[in-house]
């Protein structure tokens, strides 16, 4: 499945548990030797009353706390199976309510961003709106957590940024004890942002849902946009709203099934 190009191998582990060793994750995610994906998603039963638990494994085998694009995909699968228009999906970072919309899109409540330095997390106390971090001509990013750590650099010319080179350096910067997702945002208008994201454990992806939420939050905190913006990613468009009433971030976008199949069982 994919959400604006951010693609997933989704396994249903509700009836029978699904577990993969790191070597198996690497093989499944490999685009030449396996299925090929940015993340592996395992749908598991939830014991707290949610419709399902969603486990997120990055292509390098590490576990992620949240993934907005994957949440839309899982919500769509469950909606097709149950006929429900509203679903609650739990991750290790908390509950993500999702709603099927009349236009075929899916909206996910990603919760409130965490803006404190310890919440991101960072290695030391500092203002998350202006991090002391630079790479080449890039500097002064803002940070927040959307269930996983994000730092957003605001750039004037996206085409001039060598993301493939500096992305992995910034992901592993000493400032981030758990590494970080690194966003590169070009604010085009007060309601439109061009965004590319180097994802922690996955590299440069066609889209990053939580990264789009973080970029809107950080842009609005900087006074660069309003609380709503259309995010233009390599794989498509997401609409993000930072809601005043409760501080939650809403993400609206498509979810697509590419194909289904069976992965060989262990010998």
N, C-alpha and C positions, 0 to 999 in steps of 0.2 A: 504494500500500500504506500501511498505518499500523500503528503500535504504540501502543495505548491513545490514539489520536487524534493522535499526532505523525505527520504524513503526508508521503509521499515520492512523487516521480515517479522511478521506477526504470528506468534504461536499460541494456540489455545491450550492452556494448561489447567482448565477448570475441572475437567473430568479425570484427567490423569496428569500428575505433576510433570513439568518440563524443567529439566536442569541441564545446563551446559557447562563444561569445563572451559577455561579460557581459550585453549587451543581450538575447541569446537566453535566458539564465538568468532575467533579470527577467521576460521575457514568459512563459516556461513556468511560473514560480512564481506569476504573477498569477492571482488567483482569479476575476476577471471575464473577462480576455482570453486566458488560457492554460489550462493544466491545473489549476493551483493546488496549492501544496504548501509545507511548511516548508523542506524541503531537496530538492535533486536528487541522486540517487544514480546513479553510473555503475559498473557491474560490469566490471572489466577483468581480463585474464589476469595472473597473478602469476608472476614469474620465479624466486622463491625457494623454491617448493615448496608454498606455501599453495594452498587450493582456489580462491581468487579474491582480487583486490585491489579494495577498495571506495573509490571517490573520492566525497567528500562536499562538495557545493556549497550554501552557504546561499542563502536567497532573495534576498539582496542581491548575490550573485555571488562572495563571499569563500569560501575553502576552509576546512573544519573538519577537525580531526584525528581526532575520534572521535564516534560516535553510536550509543549502545546500542540504541535502538529500531530504527534502520535495520539494524544488524547482525543483529537477530533476523529482520527481514524478508528480508534477503538470504540468511541461512542457511536459512530455510524454502524459498525458491525453489530454492536449490541442492539441498536435501534432496529436494524433489519431483522434480527432474530426475535425480538420481543414485541415490536410495535410501539415501544415507549418513545415519547418525544423528549423526555427529560431523563437524564441519567447522572449518577454520581460515581465517579471513578477515583479510586484512592491510589496514591503513590507513596513512596517513603517520605515525601515532603508534605503530604497532606491530601485533603479532598479537593477534587476538581469537578465541579458541576458542569454539565454540558447540555445544550439544548439544540434539537433539530429545528431548523428554520424553514419557512415556507419556500424560500428561494433555492433550497437544496444545500445551503451552506450550514455549517455547524459553528455554534458559539460556545466558547469555553470560558468560565470564570476562573482565571488564574490566581485569584486571591490578591491580597495586598502585598506590594513590594516591601522588602525589608531593606532599610536604608542605613542602618547602623554599621559601623566598621566591623564589629564582631559577627554580625549577621551575614556579611557577604560570603566568606569571612576574609579579613585582611590580617596581616601579621602584627600590626600595631595600630593604635588609635590614630585616626586621621579623618579629615573631612571627605566623605565619599563623593561629594560633588566635584572635588578637584583632587585627583590622585597625583602623587609625586611619582609619575611613571612616564617614560619617554622611549621612543625607538625611532632613530633617524629624525625625520622632520615631524613626527607625530608626538604629541605630548598632551598632558592635562585631560585625561579621560575622567568620566564619572562612573560610579559603580553602584550596583544594587544586587539584591538576590531576588530571583523569581522562582525559588525552589532550588536553584543552583546559581553559582556565582557568575556575574556578568560585569564586564567593563566596556564602556562605549567611548570610542574616539570619534570626535566630530571633525570631518574632513571637508575641504573645499572642492577637491577633484578626486572622485573615487578611482578613476582610471589611472591616476598617478601613484596609487598605493599598491605596493608589491605584497599582497596579503599572504601569498604562499610562502614568502620568505620570512616576514616578520610575525605572522600568526603564531607559529609554534614557539617562537622566542617569548612572546608576550604571554601565551598560555602558561608557560612554565616560569614566569617571572617570580622572583623571591617574595614579592609582595603578596602572592596568593598561595596560602598553605595547601589548598585543595585544588590548585590550578584554577583556570577561569576560562569562560567563553569570552571571546574578544570580538566586539562589534565595531564596524566602521560605518558611520552614518553621515550621509550628505543631506542636510536639510534643504529641500528645494523650495518649499513654501511653508507657511504656518500649519498646513494640514497634509503635507506630503514629505516623506523621507525615503531616500534611496538607501538601502541597507545591505551589507554583506557581513557574514559572521563566520569567524574561525571557531568551530565548536570544539570544546574540550573532549578529547578522546575520539573525535571523528574527522577533524580537519575542516576545510572549507566546504560548506554544504550549499545547496541551492536555496535553502530557506532554514530559518531557525525561529520557531514560534516564541519560545521564552526570550530569545534574543531580541525579537521585534517588540515584545512587551517592555523589556528593559530599555531599549533605545527610546521608545516613546516616553517612558517615565523619566529617563535622564534628560531628554530634550526639553520636556515640559519643566522640569526642575531648573534647567538653565534659562528658561524663558525663551526658548527658540521656537516652540510650537504651543498650540493649545493642548487641551487634555485628550484630543482625538486626532488621529492621523492615519492616512493610508500609507502602508509600508510597501515599497516596491522592492522585491527581492529577485534574485536571479531566476527563481522558479515560478514567480507569480506574485499575487497581491494578497496581503492580509490587512484587515481593518482593526485597529487597536484603540480602545477607549479606556482612559483612567477615570473611573467613576467617582464623582464627588461624594455621593451619599454615604459610601462605606470605604472608599479608598481602594476598592478592588479593580483589577485590570481585566477587561473583557477582550477576547480575541475572536474574530470572526473570519472564517475562511473555508475552503473546500476540503474534502477528504475523498480520495480515489482508490479503488481497488484495481490493481494492475493484473494480478493473476493469483490463482490458488494452486496448491500442490501439497505433496507430502515429502518431508525431509527424511532420508533413510534413518531407520532406527539403529541404535548402537548394536554392533555385532557382539 
